[in-house]
């Protein structure tokens, strides 16, 4: 987490999101990607090594992207509803 927002200079040092975004990403992305992998397997019946090549980068990149979005959303929601946390 950056100390301050690059756009508006908001102090983010006191912000602590804990495991919230990671748990959200694990559950949501796990459900989506396992469903997608099962569908790909059922629809196209690719050999096993195709799954081995395709899914690790998909999981890694979408996880990194989604973690950023989840963290930013959590900070935005906290800023909107619990603004006093940022004034400390
Ligand atoms: Zn900002």
PDB file of the backbone (N, CA, C, O) and the ligand in Angstrom, with CONECT records:
HET     ZN  A 101       1
ATOM      1  N   UNK A   1       0.845  -1.186   0.000  1.00  0.00           N
ATOM      2  CA  UNK A   1       0.000   0.000   0.000  1.00  0.00           C
ATOM      3  C   UNK A   1       0.884   1.240   0.000  1.00  0.00           C
ATOM      4  O   UNK A   1       1.820   1.351   0.791  1.00  0.00           O
ATOM      5  N   UNK A   2       0.574   2.169  -0.896  1.00  0.00           N
ATOM      6  CA  UNK A   2       1.316   3.430  -0.933  1.00  0.00           C
ATOM      7  C   UNK A   2       0.967   4.268   0.297  1.00  0.00           C
ATOM      8  O   UNK A   2      -0.117   4.132   0.865  1.00  0.00           O
ATOM      9  N   UNK A   3       1.903   5.138   0.704  1.00  0.00           N
ATOM     10  CA  UNK A   3       1.657   5.986   1.868  1.00  0.00           C
ATOM     11  C   UNK A   3       0.594   7.034   1.602  1.00  0.00           C
ATOM     12  O   UNK A   3      -0.228   7.341   2.466  1.00  0.00           O
ATOM     13  N   UNK A   4       0.620   7.586   0.378  1.00  0.00           N
ATOM     14  CA  UNK A   4      -0.380   8.583   0.007  1.00  0.00           C
ATOM     15  C   UNK A   4      -0.912   8.292  -1.390  1.00  0.00           C
ATOM     16  O   UNK A   4      -0.261   7.622  -2.192  1.00  0.00           O
ATOM     17  N   UNK A   5      -2.106   8.809  -1.666  1.00  0.00           N
ATOM     18  CA  UNK A   5      -2.704   8.659  -2.992  1.00  0.00           C
ATOM     19  C   UNK A   5      -1.940   9.534  -3.981  1.00  0.00           C
ATOM     20  O   UNK A   5      -1.675  10.705  -3.707  1.00  0.00           O
ATOM     21  N   UNK A   6      -1.584   8.955  -5.145  1.00  0.00           N
ATOM     22  CA  UNK A   6      -0.827   9.703  -6.146  1.00  0.00           C
ATOM     23  C   UNK A   6      -1.669  10.794  -6.788  1.00  0.00           C
ATOM     24  O   UNK A   6      -1.115  11.763  -7.307  1.00  0.00           O
ATOM     25  N   UNK A   7      -2.982  10.666  -6.769  1.00  0.00           N
ATOM     26  CA  UNK A   7      -3.851  11.648  -7.417  1.00  0.00           C
ATOM     27  C   UNK A   7      -4.218  12.799  -6.498  1.00  0.00           C
ATOM     28  O   UNK A   7      -4.095  13.963  -6.879  1.00  0.00           O
ATOM     29  N   UNK A   8      -4.671  12.481  -5.286  1.00  0.00           N
ATOM     30  CA  UNK A   8      -5.216  13.534  -4.422  1.00  0.00           C
ATOM     31  C   UNK A   8      -4.409  13.738  -3.144  1.00  0.00           C
ATOM     32  O   UNK A   8      -4.702  14.655  -2.376  1.00  0.00           O
ATOM     33  N   UNK A   9      -3.390  12.896  -2.898  1.00  0.00           N
ATOM     34  CA  UNK A   9      -2.557  13.090  -1.716  1.00  0.00           C
ATOM     35  C   UNK A   9      -3.182  12.593  -0.428  1.00  0.00           C
ATOM     36  O   UNK A   9      -2.676  12.894   0.653  1.00  0.00           O
ATOM     37  N   UNK A  10      -4.268  11.839  -0.514  1.00  0.00           N
ATOM     38  CA  UNK A  10      -4.919  11.309   0.685  1.00  0.00           C
ATOM     39  C   UNK A  10      -3.943  10.434   1.467  1.00  0.00           C
ATOM     40  O   UNK A  10      -3.252   9.591   0.896  1.00  0.00           O
ATOM     41  N   UNK A  11      -3.898  10.647   2.778  1.00  0.00           N
ATOM     42  CA  UNK A  11      -2.991   9.885   3.629  1.00  0.00           C
ATOM     43  C   UNK A  11      -3.532   8.468   3.810  1.00  0.00           C
ATOM     44  O   UNK A  11      -4.604   8.277   4.384  1.00  0.00           O
ATOM     45  N   UNK A  12      -2.793   7.479   3.321  1.00  0.00           N
ATOM     46  CA  UNK A  12      -3.235   6.081   3.399  1.00  0.00           C
ATOM     47  C   UNK A  12      -2.433   5.299   4.435  1.00  0.00           C
ATOM     48  O   UNK A  12      -2.627   4.092   4.584  1.00  0.00           O
ATOM     49  N   UNK A  13      -1.530   5.976   5.156  1.00  0.00           N
ATOM     50  CA  UNK A  13      -0.648   5.256   6.074  1.00  0.00           C
ATOM     51  C   UNK A  13      -1.414   4.545   7.190  1.00  0.00           C
ATOM     52  O   UNK A  13      -1.051   3.447   7.613  1.00  0.00           O
ATOM     53  N   UNK A  14      -2.488   5.200   7.659  1.00  0.00           N
ATOM     54  CA  UNK A  14      -3.219   4.623   8.783  1.00  0.00           C
ATOM     55  C   UNK A  14      -4.222   3.564   8.325  1.00  0.00           C
ATOM     56  O   UNK A  14      -4.871   2.922   9.152  1.00  0.00           O
ATOM     57  N   UNK A  15      -4.348   3.383   7.018  1.00  0.00           N
ATOM     58  CA  UNK A  15      -5.341   2.441   6.525  1.00  0.00           C
ATOM     59  C   UNK A  15      -4.827   1.009   6.631  1.00  0.00           C
ATOM     60  O   UNK A  15      -3.700   0.707   6.239  1.00  0.00           O
ATOM     61  N   UNK A  16      -5.664   0.146   7.160  1.00  0.00           N
ATOM     62  CA  UNK A  16      -5.306  -1.276   7.264  1.00  0.00           C
ATOM     63  C   UNK A  16      -6.505  -2.110   6.832  1.00  0.00           C
ATOM     64  O   UNK A  16      -7.521  -2.167   7.526  1.00  0.00           O
ATOM     65  N   UNK A  17      -6.373  -2.752   5.682  1.00  0.00           N
ATOM     66  CA  UNK A  17      -7.521  -3.518   5.166  1.00  0.00           C
ATOM     67  C   UNK A  17      -7.508  -4.974   5.617  1.00  0.00           C
ATOM     68  O   UNK A  17      -8.484  -5.695   5.408  1.00  0.00           O
ATOM     69  N   UNK A  18      -6.405  -5.414   6.238  1.00  0.00           N
ATOM     70  CA  UNK A  18      -6.343  -6.795   6.723  1.00  0.00           C
ATOM     71  C   UNK A  18      -6.432  -7.803   5.591  1.00  0.00           C
ATOM     72  O   UNK A  18      -5.877  -7.590   4.513  1.00  0.00           O
ATOM     73  N   UNK A  19      -7.130  -8.894   5.840  1.00  0.00           N
ATOM     74  CA  UNK A  19      -7.251  -9.962   4.844  1.00  0.00           C
ATOM     75  C   UNK A  19      -8.485  -9.809   3.977  1.00  0.00           C
ATOM     76  O   UNK A  19      -8.732 -10.648   3.110  1.00  0.00           O
ATOM     77  N   UNK A  20      -9.267  -8.759   4.187  1.00  0.00           N
ATOM     78  CA  UNK A  20     -10.541  -8.605   3.477  1.00  0.00           C
ATOM     79  C   UNK A  20     -10.459  -8.761   1.980  1.00  0.00           C
ATOM     80  O   UNK A  20     -11.143  -9.618   1.420  1.00  0.00           O
ATOM     81  N   UNK A  21      -9.631  -7.948   1.293  1.00  0.00           N
ATOM     82  CA  UNK A  21      -9.576  -8.048  -0.164  1.00  0.00           C
ATOM     83  C   UNK A  21      -9.073  -9.411  -0.641  1.00  0.00           C
ATOM     84  O   UNK A  21      -9.574  -9.944  -1.631  1.00  0.00           O
ATOM     85  N   UNK A  22      -8.077  -9.981   0.062  1.00  0.00           N
ATOM     86  CA  UNK A  22      -7.517 -11.266  -0.368  1.00  0.00           C
ATOM     87  C   UNK A  22      -8.560 -12.379  -0.277  1.00  0.00           C
ATOM     88  O   UNK A  22      -8.670 -13.211  -1.177  1.00  0.00           O
ATOM     89  N   UNK A  23      -9.317 -12.387   0.806  1.00  0.00           N
ATOM     90  CA  UNK A  23     -10.351 -13.413   0.962  1.00  0.00           C
ATOM     91  C   UNK A  23     -11.412 -13.259  -0.119  1.00  0.00           C
ATOM     92  O   UNK A  23     -11.858 -14.241  -0.712  1.00  0.00           O
ATOM     93  N   UNK A  24     -11.810 -12.019  -0.369  1.00  0.00           N
ATOM     94  CA  UNK A  24     -12.811 -11.766  -1.411  1.00  0.00           C
ATOM     95  C   UNK A  24     -12.325 -12.264  -2.770  1.00  0.00           C
ATOM     96  O   UNK A  24     -13.070 -12.905  -3.510  1.00  0.00           O
ATOM     97  N   UNK A  25     -11.054 -11.957  -3.090  1.00  0.00           N
ATOM     98  CA  UNK A  25     -10.498 -12.357  -4.379  1.00  0.00           C
ATOM     99  C   UNK A  25     -10.388 -13.877  -4.467  1.00  0.00           C
ATOM    100  O   UNK A  25     -10.718 -14.461  -5.499  1.00  0.00           O
ATOM    101  N   UNK A  26      -9.927 -14.523  -3.392  1.00  0.00           N
ATOM    102  CA  UNK A  26      -9.783 -15.979  -3.406  1.00  0.00           C
ATOM    103  C   UNK A  26     -11.129 -16.652  -3.663  1.00  0.00           C
ATOM    104  O   UNK A  26     -11.241 -17.540  -4.508  1.00  0.00           O
ATOM    105  N   UNK A  27     -12.147 -16.217  -2.923  1.00  0.00           N
ATOM    106  CA  UNK A  27     -13.458 -16.859  -3.052  1.00  0.00           C
ATOM    107  C   UNK A  27     -14.095 -16.585  -4.417  1.00  0.00           C
ATOM    108  O   UNK A  27     -14.570 -17.501  -5.088  1.00  0.00           O
ATOM    109  N   UNK A  28     -14.096 -15.309  -4.813  1.00  0.00           N
ATOM    110  CA  UNK A  28     -14.771 -14.929  -6.059  1.00  0.00           C
ATOM    111  C   UNK A  28     -14.044 -15.482  -7.279  1.00  0.00           C
ATOM    112  O   UNK A  28     -14.653 -16.083  -8.164  1.00  0.00           O
ATOM    113  N   UNK A  29     -12.723 -15.264  -7.307  1.00  0.00           N
ATOM    114  CA  UNK A  29     -11.934 -15.707  -8.453  1.00  0.00           C
ATOM    115  C   UNK A  29     -11.860 -17.231  -8.498  1.00  0.00           C
ATOM    116  O   UNK A  29     -11.899 -17.821  -9.577  1.00  0.00           O
ATOM    117  N   UNK A  30     -11.753 -17.866  -7.341  1.00  0.00           N
ATOM    118  CA  UNK A  30     -11.751 -19.325  -7.296  1.00  0.00           C
ATOM    119  C   UNK A  30     -13.018 -19.898  -7.892  1.00  0.00           C
ATOM    120  O   UNK A  30     -12.976 -20.826  -8.700  1.00  0.00           O
ATOM    121  N   UNK A  31     -14.144 -19.339  -7.488  1.00  0.00           N
ATOM    122  CA  UNK A  31     -15.419 -19.817  -8.038  1.00  0.00           C
ATOM    123  C   UNK A  31     -15.479 -19.592  -9.548  1.00  0.00           C
ATOM    124  O   UNK A  31     -15.838 -20.498 -10.299  1.00  0.00           O
ATOM    125  N   UNK A  32     -15.126 -18.384  -9.992  1.00  0.00           N
ATOM    126  CA  UNK A  32     -15.218 -18.052 -11.418  1.00  0.00           C
ATOM    127  C   UNK A  32     -14.278 -18.915 -12.269  1.00  0.00           C
ATOM    128  O   UNK A  32     -14.688 -19.454 -13.296  1.00  0.00           O
ATOM    129  N   UNK A  33     -13.017 -19.044 -11.840  1.00  0.00           N
ATOM    130  CA  UNK A  33     -12.033 -19.731 -12.672  1.00  0.00           C
ATOM    131  C   UNK A  33     -12.202 -21.250 -12.645  1.00  0.00           C
ATOM    132  O   UNK A  33     -11.969 -21.913 -13.656  1.00  0.00           O
ATOM    133  N   UNK A  34     -12.603 -21.805 -11.510  1.00  0.00           N
ATOM    134  CA  UNK A  34     -12.862 -23.248 -11.478  1.00  0.00           C
ATOM    135  C   UNK A  34     -14.061 -23.570 -12.364  1.00  0.00           C
ATOM    136  O   UNK A  34     -14.053 -24.560 -13.095  1.00  0.00           O
ATOM    137  N   UNK A  35     -15.093 -22.727 -12.293  1.00  0.00           N
ATOM    138  CA  UNK A  35     -16.251 -22.917 -13.168  1.00  0.00           C
ATOM    139  C   UNK A  35     -15.841 -22.826 -14.633  1.00  0.00           C
ATOM    140  O   UNK A  35     -16.261 -23.638 -15.458  1.00  0.00           O
ATOM    141  N   UNK A  36     -15.008 -21.822 -14.949  1.00  0.00           N
ATOM    142  CA  UNK A  36     -14.546 -21.647 -16.326  1.00  0.00           C
ATOM    143  C   UNK A  36     -13.691 -22.831 -16.782  1.00  0.00           C
ATOM    144  O   UNK A  36     -13.832 -23.305 -17.910  1.00  0.00           O
ATOM    145  N   UNK A  37     -12.805 -23.304 -15.906  1.00  0.00           N
ATOM    146  CA  UNK A  37     -11.947 -24.438 -16.261  1.00  0.00           C
ATOM    147  C   UNK A  37     -12.774 -25.699 -16.497  1.00  0.00           C
ATOM    148  O   UNK A  37     -12.499 -26.457 -17.427  1.00  0.00           O
ATOM    149  N   UNK A  38     -13.785 -25.925 -15.658  1.00  0.00           N
ATOM    150  CA  UNK A  38     -14.647 -27.095 -15.845  1.00  0.00           C
ATOM    151  C   UNK A  38     -15.426 -26.982 -17.144  1.00  0.00           C
ATOM    152  O   UNK A  38     -15.607 -27.969 -17.856  1.00  0.00           O
ATOM    153  N   UNK A  39     -15.892 -25.761 -17.454  1.00  0.00           N
ATOM    154  CA  UNK A  39     -16.634 -25.564 -18.698  1.00  0.00           C
ATOM    155  C   UNK A  39     -15.736 -25.796 -19.919  1.00  0.00           C
ATOM    156  O   UNK A  39     -16.147 -26.450 -20.878  1.00  0.00           O
ATOM    157  N   UNK A  40     -14.509 -25.256 -19.882  1.00  0.00           N
ATOM    158  CA  UNK A  40     -13.562 -25.449 -20.988  1.00  0.00           C
ATOM    159  C   UNK A  40     -13.283 -26.934 -21.182  1.00  0.00           C
ATOM    160  O   UNK A  40     -13.243 -27.430 -22.308  1.00  0.00           O
ATOM    161  N   UNK A  41     -13.088 -27.644 -20.054  1.00  0.00           N
ATOM    162  CA  UNK A  41     -12.815 -29.077 -20.149  1.00  0.00           C
ATOM    163  C   UNK A  41     -13.992 -29.836 -20.736  1.00  0.00           C
ATOM    164  O   UNK A  41     -13.804 -30.732 -21.559  1.00  0.00           O
ATOM    165  N   UNK A  42     -15.202 -29.489 -20.323  1.00  0.00           N
ATOM    166  CA  UNK A  42     -16.392 -30.187 -20.814  1.00  0.00           C
ATOM    167  C   UNK A  42     -16.680 -29.846 -22.268  1.00  0.00           C
ATOM    168  O   UNK A  42     -17.091 -30.709 -23.044  1.00  0.00           O
ATOM    169  N   UNK A  43     -16.464 -28.581 -22.638  1.00  0.00           N
ATOM    170  CA  UNK A  43     -16.841 -28.126 -23.975  1.00  0.00           C
ATOM    171  C   UNK A  43     -15.814 -28.526 -25.032  1.00  0.00           C
ATOM    172  O   UNK A  43     -16.193 -28.889 -26.146  1.00  0.00           O
ATOM    173  N   UNK A  44     -14.520 -28.469 -24.705  1.00  0.00           N
ATOM    174  CA  UNK A  44     -13.488 -28.673 -25.723  1.00  0.00           C
ATOM    175  C   UNK A  44     -12.649 -29.926 -25.504  1.00  0.00           C
ATOM    176  O   UNK A  44     -11.917 -30.338 -26.404  1.00  0.00           O
ATOM    177  N   UNK A  45     -12.741 -30.531 -24.341  1.00  0.00           N
ATOM    178  CA  UNK A  45     -11.946 -31.713 -23.993  1.00  0.00           C
ATOM    179  C   UNK A  45     -10.477 -31.577 -24.407  1.00  0.00           C
ATOM    180  O   UNK A  45      -9.964 -32.430 -25.131  1.00  0.00           O
ATOM    181  N   UNK A  46      -9.798 -30.525 -23.961  1.00  0.00           N
ATOM    182  CA  UNK A  46      -8.377 -30.386 -24.329  1.00  0.00           C
ATOM    183  C   UNK A  46      -7.537 -31.396 -23.560  1.00  0.00           C
ATOM    184  O   UNK A  46      -7.966 -31.897 -22.521  1.00  0.00           O
ATOM    185  N   UNK A  47      -6.328 -31.703 -24.070  1.00  0.00           N
ATOM    186  CA  UNK A  47      -5.423 -32.563 -23.295  1.00  0.00           C
ATOM    187  C   UNK A  47      -5.039 -31.869 -21.982  1.00  0.00           C
ATOM    188  O   UNK A  47      -5.126 -30.647 -21.861  1.00  0.00           O
ATOM    189  N   UNK A  48      -4.608 -32.682 -20.996  1.00  0.00           N
ATOM    190  CA  UNK A  48      -4.351 -32.142 -19.651  1.00  0.00           C
ATOM    191  C   UNK A  48      -3.301 -31.054 -19.626  1.00  0.00           C
ATOM    192  O   UNK A  48      -3.371 -30.142 -18.803  1.00  0.00           O
ATOM    193  N   UNK A  49      -2.305 -31.141 -20.536  1.00  0.00           N
ATOM    194  CA  UNK A  49      -1.224 -30.161 -20.495  1.00  0.00           C
ATOM    195  C   UNK A  49      -1.692 -28.771 -20.949  1.00  0.00           C
ATOM    196  O   UNK A  49      -1.048 -27.771 -20.632  1.00  0.00           O
ATOM    197  N   UNK A  50      -2.803 -28.700 -21.686  1.00  0.00           N
ATOM    198  CA  UNK A  50      -3.338 -27.389 -22.062  1.00  0.00           C
ATOM    199  C   UNK A  50      -3.794 -26.635 -20.806  1.00  0.00           C
ATOM    200  O   UNK A  50      -3.562 -25.434 -20.666  1.00  0.00           O
ATOM    201  N   UNK A  51      -4.451 -27.373 -19.895  1.00  0.00           N
ATOM    202  CA  UNK A  51      -4.849 -26.752 -18.622  1.00  0.00           C
ATOM    203  C   UNK A  51      -3.625 -26.275 -17.853  1.00  0.00           C
ATOM    204  O   UNK A  51      -3.639 -25.207 -17.240  1.00  0.00           O
ATOM    205  N   UNK A  52      -2.561 -27.082 -17.893  1.00  0.00           N
ATOM    206  CA  UNK A  52      -1.335 -26.748 -17.163  1.00  0.00           C
ATOM    207  C   UNK A  52      -0.684 -25.481 -17.704  1.00  0.00           C
ATOM    208  O   UNK A  52      -0.063 -24.730 -16.951  1.00  0.00           O
ATOM    209  N   UNK A  53      -0.824 -25.241 -19.006  1.00  0.00           N
ATOM    210  CA  UNK A  53      -0.224 -24.057 -19.626  1.00  0.00           C
ATOM    211  C   UNK A  53      -1.125 -22.844 -19.489  1.00  0.00           C
ATOM    212  O   UNK A  53      -0.648 -21.735 -19.249  1.00  0.00           O
ATOM    213  N   UNK A  54      -2.431 -23.050 -19.642  1.00  0.00           N
ATOM    214  CA  UNK A  54      -3.362 -21.919 -19.715  1.00  0.00           C
ATOM    215  C   UNK A  54      -3.679 -21.318 -18.346  1.00  0.00           C
ATOM    216  O   UNK A  54      -3.649 -20.097 -18.195  1.00  0.00           O
ATOM    217  N   UNK A  55      -3.982 -22.151 -17.342  1.00  0.00           N
ATOM    218  CA  UNK A  55      -4.573 -21.611 -16.113  1.00  0.00           C
ATOM    219  C   UNK A  55      -3.629 -20.901 -15.162  1.00  0.00           C
ATOM    220  O   UNK A  55      -4.040 -19.903 -14.569  1.00  0.00           O
ATOM    221  N   UNK A  56      -2.376 -21.348 -14.972  1.00  0.00           N
ATOM    222  CA  UNK A  56      -1.522 -20.592 -14.038  1.00  0.00           C
ATOM    223  C   UNK A  56      -1.363 -19.109 -14.381  1.00  0.00           C
ATOM    224  O   UNK A  56      -1.512 -18.272 -13.490  1.00  0.00           O
ATOM    225  N   UNK A  57      -1.062 -18.743 -15.653  1.00  0.00           N
ATOM    226  CA  UNK A  57      -0.974 -17.301 -15.925  1.00  0.00           C
ATOM    227  C   UNK A  57      -2.322 -16.588 -15.796  1.00  0.00           C
ATOM    228  O   UNK A  57      -2.372 -15.437 -15.362  1.00  0.00           O
ATOM    229  N   UNK A  58      -3.405 -17.258 -16.166  1.00  0.00           N
ATOM    230  CA  UNK A  58      -4.732 -16.640 -16.045  1.00  0.00           C
ATOM    231  C   UNK A  58      -5.039 -16.363 -14.575  1.00  0.00           C
ATOM    232  O   UNK A  58      -5.508 -15.280 -14.224  1.00  0.00           O
ATOM    233  N   UNK A  59      -4.772 -17.349 -13.721  1.00  0.00           N
ATOM    234  CA  UNK A  59      -5.028 -17.188 -12.286  1.00  0.00           C
ATOM    235  C   UNK A  59      -4.129 -16.092 -11.707  1.00  0.00           C
ATOM    236  O   UNK A  59      -4.597 -15.241 -10.950  1.00  0.00           O
ATOM    237  N   UNK A  60      -2.836 -16.112 -12.062  1.00  0.00           N
ATOM    238  CA  UNK A  60      -1.904 -15.130 -11.522  1.00  0.00           C
ATOM    239  C   UNK A  60      -2.242 -13.709 -11.928  1.00  0.00           C
ATOM    240  O   UNK A  60      -2.312 -12.816 -11.083  1.00  0.00           O
ATOM    241  N   UNK A  61      -2.453 -13.495 -13.221  1.00  0.00           N
ATOM    242  CA  UNK A  61      -2.698 -12.134 -13.706  1.00  0.00           C
ATOM    243  C   UNK A  61      -4.051 -11.608 -13.248  1.00  0.00           C
ATOM    244  O   UNK A  61      -4.161 -10.460 -12.818  1.00  0.00           O
ATOM    245  N   UNK A  62      -5.079 -12.445 -13.339  1.00  0.00           N
ATOM    246  CA  UNK A  62      -6.397 -11.964 -12.906  1.00  0.00           C
ATOM    247  C   UNK A  62      -6.422 -11.756 -11.395  1.00  0.00           C
ATOM    248  O   UNK A  62      -7.116 -10.866 -10.902  1.00  0.00           O
ATOM    249  N   UNK A  63      -5.661 -12.580 -10.650  1.00  0.00           N
ATOM    250  CA  UNK A  63      -5.580 -12.390  -9.202  1.00  0.00           C
ATOM    251  C   UNK A  63      -4.903 -11.085  -8.839  1.00  0.00           C
ATOM    252  O   UNK A  63      -5.375 -10.359  -7.964  1.00  0.00           O
ATOM    253  N   UNK A  64      -3.791 -10.779  -9.510  1.00  0.00           N
ATOM    254  CA  UNK A  64      -3.096  -9.519  -9.243  1.00  0.00           C
ATOM    255  C   UNK A  64      -3.977  -8.328  -9.583  1.00  0.00           C
ATOM    256  O   UNK A  64      -4.049  -7.361  -8.824  1.00  0.00           O
ATOM    257  N   UNK A  65      -4.646  -8.403 -10.730  1.00  0.00           N
ATOM    258  CA  UNK A  65      -5.514  -7.307 -11.146  1.00  0.00           C
ATOM    259  C   UNK A  65      -6.676  -7.149 -10.171  1.00  0.00           C
ATOM    260  O   UNK A  65      -6.994  -6.041  -9.740  1.00  0.00           O
ATOM    261  N   UNK A  66      -7.300  -8.263  -9.833  1.00  0.00           N
ATOM    262  CA  UNK A  66      -8.489  -8.196  -8.987  1.00  0.00           C
ATOM    263  C   UNK A  66      -8.146  -7.768  -7.557  1.00  0.00           C
ATOM    264  O   UNK A  66      -8.958  -7.130  -6.887  1.00  0.00           O
ATOM    265  N   UNK A  67      -6.952  -8.117  -7.096  1.00  0.00           N
ATOM    266  CA  UNK A  67      -6.539  -7.699  -5.753  1.00  0.00           C
ATOM    267  C   UNK A  67      -6.402  -6.184  -5.681  1.00  0.00           C
ATOM    268  O   UNK A  67      -6.782  -5.569  -4.685  1.00  0.00           O
ATOM    269  N   UNK A  68      -5.860  -5.586  -6.733  1.00  0.00           N
ATOM    270  CA  UNK A  68      -5.758  -4.116  -6.776  1.00  0.00           C
ATOM    271  C   UNK A  68      -7.138  -3.485  -6.738  1.00  0.00           C
ATOM    272  O   UNK A  68      -7.376  -2.531  -5.996  1.00  0.00           O
ATOM    273  N   UNK A  69      -8.047  -4.025  -7.546  1.00  0.00           N
ATOM    274  CA  UNK A  69      -9.401  -3.476  -7.600  1.00  0.00           C
ATOM    275  C   UNK A  69     -10.097  -3.649  -6.251  1.00  0.00           C
ATOM    276  O   UNK A  69     -10.769  -2.733  -5.776  1.00  0.00           O
ATOM    277  N   UNK A  70      -9.936  -4.821  -5.634  1.00  0.00           N
ATOM    278  CA  UNK A  70     -10.603  -5.079  -4.353  1.00  0.00           C
ATOM    279  C   UNK A  70     -10.056  -4.174  -3.253  1.00  0.00           C
ATOM    280  O   UNK A  70     -10.819  -3.658  -2.437  1.00  0.00           O
ATOM    281  N   UNK A  71      -8.730  -3.979  -3.228  1.00  0.00           N
ATOM    282  CA  UNK A  71      -8.138  -3.093  -2.230  1.00  0.00           C
ATOM    283  C   UNK A  71      -8.616  -1.664  -2.428  1.00  0.00           C
ATOM    284  O   UNK A  71      -8.996  -0.990  -1.470  1.00  0.00           O
ATOM    285  N   UNK A  72      -8.595  -1.202  -3.679  1.00  0.00           N
ATOM    286  CA  UNK A  72      -9.029   0.168  -3.960  1.00  0.00           C
ATOM    287  C   UNK A  72     -10.499   0.355  -3.602  1.00  0.00           C
ATOM    288  O   UNK A  72     -10.876   1.391  -3.054  1.00  0.00           O
ATOM    289  N   UNK A  73     -11.332  -0.640  -3.907  1.00  0.00           N
ATOM    290  CA  UNK A  73     -12.758  -0.546  -3.588  1.00  0.00           C
ATOM    291  C   UNK A  73     -12.964  -0.498  -2.083  1.00  0.00           C
ATOM    292  O   UNK A  73     -13.787   0.274  -1.590  1.00  0.00           O
ATOM    293  N   UNK A  74     -12.223  -1.318  -1.354  1.00  0.00           N
ATOM    294  CA  UNK A  74     -12.359  -1.330   0.101  1.00  0.00           C
ATOM    295  C   UNK A  74     -11.938   0.011   0.706  1.00  0.00           C
ATOM    296  O   UNK A  74     -12.598   0.519   1.612  1.00  0.00           O
ATOM    297  N   UNK A  75     -10.846   0.581   0.207  1.00  0.00           N
ATOM    298  CA  UNK A  75     -10.409   1.890   0.692  1.00  0.00           C
ATOM    299  C   UNK A  75     -11.451   2.949   0.367  1.00  0.00           C
ATOM    300  O   UNK A  75     -11.766   3.793   1.206  1.00  0.00           O
ATOM    301  N   UNK A  76     -11.989   2.907  -0.854  1.00  0.00           N
ATOM    302  CA  UNK A  76     -13.002   3.887  -1.251  1.00  0.00           C
ATOM    303  C   UNK A  76     -14.248   3.766  -0.379  1.00  0.00           C
ATOM    304  O   UNK A  76     -14.820   4.777   0.029  1.00  0.00           O
ATOM    305  N   UNK A  77     -14.671   2.537  -0.092  1.00  0.00           N
ATOM    306  CA  UNK A  77     -15.853   2.341   0.761  1.00  0.00           C
ATOM    307  C   UNK A  77     -15.579   2.814   2.183  1.00  0.00           C
ATOM    308  O   UNK A  77     -16.442   3.414   2.823  1.00  0.00           O
ATOM    309  N   UNK A  78     -14.366   2.541   2.674  1.00  0.00           N
ATOM    310  CA  UNK A  78     -14.022   2.985   4.022  1.00  0.00           C
ATOM    311  C   UNK A  78     -13.948   4.515   4.067  1.00  0.00           C
ATOM    312  O   UNK A  78     -14.374   5.133   5.043  1.00  0.00           O
ATOM    313  N   UNK A  79     -13.407   5.116   3.010  1.00  0.00           N
ATOM    314  CA  UNK A  79     -13.327   6.570   2.950  1.00  0.00           C
ATOM    315  C   UNK A  79     -14.722   7.180   2.916  1.00  0.00           C
ATOM    316  O   UNK A  79     -14.960   8.228   3.517  1.00  0.00           O
ATOM    317  N   UNK A  80     -15.644   6.527   2.215  1.00  0.00           N
ATOM    318  CA  UNK A  80     -17.004   7.034   2.070  1.00  0.00           C
ATOM    319  C   UNK A  80     -17.808   6.890   3.365  1.00  0.00           C
ATOM    320  O   UNK A  80     -18.539   7.800   3.754  1.00  0.00           O
ATOM    321  N   UNK A  81     -17.665   5.738   4.028  1.00  0.00           N
ATOM    322  CA  UNK A  81     -18.550   5.445   5.164  1.00  0.00           C
ATOM    323  C   UNK A  81     -17.900   5.602   6.526  1.00  0.00           C
ATOM    324  O   UNK A  81     -18.601   5.769   7.524  1.00  0.00           O
ATOM    325  N   UNK A  82     -16.565   5.551   6.591  1.00  0.00           N
ATOM    326  CA  UNK A  82     -15.872   5.675   7.878  1.00  0.00           C
ATOM    327  C   UNK A  82     -14.730   6.667   7.742  1.00  0.00           C
ATOM    328  O   UNK A  82     -13.572   6.351   8.016  1.00  0.00           O
ATOM    329  N   UNK A  83     -15.080   7.867   7.315  1.00  0.00           N
ATOM    330  CA  UNK A  83     -14.079   8.867   6.990  1.00  0.00           C
ATOM    331  C   UNK A  83     -13.188   9.217   8.176  1.00  0.00           C
ATOM    332  O   UNK A  83     -12.028   9.587   7.995  1.00  0.00           O
ATOM    333  N   UNK A  84     -13.728   9.103   9.394  1.00  0.00           N
ATOM    334  CA  UNK A  84     -12.933   9.461  10.571  1.00  0.00           C
ATOM    335  C   UNK A  84     -11.677   8.610  10.689  1.00  0.00           C
ATOM    336  O   UNK A  84     -10.714   9.018  11.338  1.00  0.00           O
ATOM    337  N   UNK A  85     -11.675   7.410  10.059  1.00  0.00           N
ATOM    338  CA  UNK A  85     -10.483   6.566  10.098  1.00  0.00           C
ATOM    339  C   UNK A  85      -9.304   7.228   9.403  1.00  0.00           C
ATOM    340  O   UNK A  85      -8.151   6.963   9.743  1.00  0.00           O
ATOM    341  N   UNK A  86      -9.589   8.089   8.430  1.00  0.00           N
ATOM    342  CA  UNK A  86      -8.522   8.706   7.651  1.00  0.00           C
ATOM    343  C   UNK A  86      -7.999   9.989   8.291  1.00  0.00           C
ATOM    344  O   UNK A  86      -6.933  10.479   7.920  1.00  0.00           O
ATOM    345  N   UNK A  87      -8.738  10.526   9.240  1.00  0.00           N
ATOM    346  CA  UNK A  87      -8.342  11.790   9.855  1.00  0.00           C
ATOM    347  C   UNK A  87      -7.386  11.594  11.021  1.00  0.00           C
ATOM    348  O   UNK A  87      -6.796  12.558  11.510  1.00  0.00           O
ATOM    349  N   UNK A  88      -7.229  10.348  11.471  1.00  0.00           N
ATOM    350  CA  UNK A  88      -6.384  10.086  12.629  1.00  0.00           C
ATOM    351  C   UNK A  88      -4.921  10.276  12.281  1.00  0.00           C
ATOM    352  O   UNK A  88      -4.055  10.098  13.137  1.00  0.00           O
TER     353      UNK A  88
HETATM  354 ZN    ZN A 101      -6.855   9.955  -4.269  1.00  0.00          ZN
END
